[in-house]
Amino acid sequence: MRIFLSLLLGVLFLHGHAQEETEIRVHTYYIPASKEVFYVLKYKPSIKHGSYQKQVQGPAAYKEKGQYDHNVRTGIWEYSDVKGKVIQRIDFSKDSVLLSDGFPNPADVKILDGAEARANNTGKTPLLLGGRSKLAYYMLGFRYPAAARQAGIKGTVVVSATITKEGKMVNEKVVSGLGHGLDEEALRVAQLLPDDWLPLKVNGVAVDSRILIPMNLKPGF
């Protein structure tokens, strides 16, 4: 009996210890400034567990908030744009997209089956968490080439990329460009986008897909 009680108390202690959380606050003061607040498990600080919130300030401001359960997003997450309007709402517990801002455009998505790309008739797309606002944030780092600026070159560079069934973005390529160094810079910025995608699903099964990312560029960008 004494041994049993000792084991029971040990299990209870470990269970309680595992649920203890530590608040983490991360602030950056360079432009764009950001604030991130989340919780990690005390016994293993690499594991996010509890509420999460991140807010980026400036011309490409955005906000995201939700909940983690042992490093896995759970419950409803919301992503807001520069005006504070919610542009994405996703229920990770039910694997359901409740609101999307329309990026990428369904017409710019193909389903990949090996080397073959076929039409996407699902009406759905892979989703970059944070949508257009997240894209705009990374576009702040676009460096307009001097040659293109001096020549007054403007227009749209289109980058294609594969969004894998695991939610990673790979195989970025320029499929329609403007030259004068703009294509290379657009590709560099596209490659900075995080592997933070919800993959396209067909009949509930995640699949690889190819998307197009149009970047509208003009001097003074």
Salt bridges, closest charged atoms under 4 A:
GLU21 OE2 - HIS49 NE2 3.88
GLU23 OE1 - ARG25 NE 2.82
GLU64 OE2 - LYS134 NZ 3.86
ASP69 OD1 - HIS49 ND1 3.56
ASP69 OD1 - HIS70 ND1 2.71
GLU78 OE2 - ARG89 NE 2.82
ASP95 OD2 - LYS201 NZ 2.16
GLU185 OE2 - ARG188 NH2 2.62
ASP196 OD1 - ARG73 NH2 3.27
ASP208 OD2 - LYS165 NZ 3.84
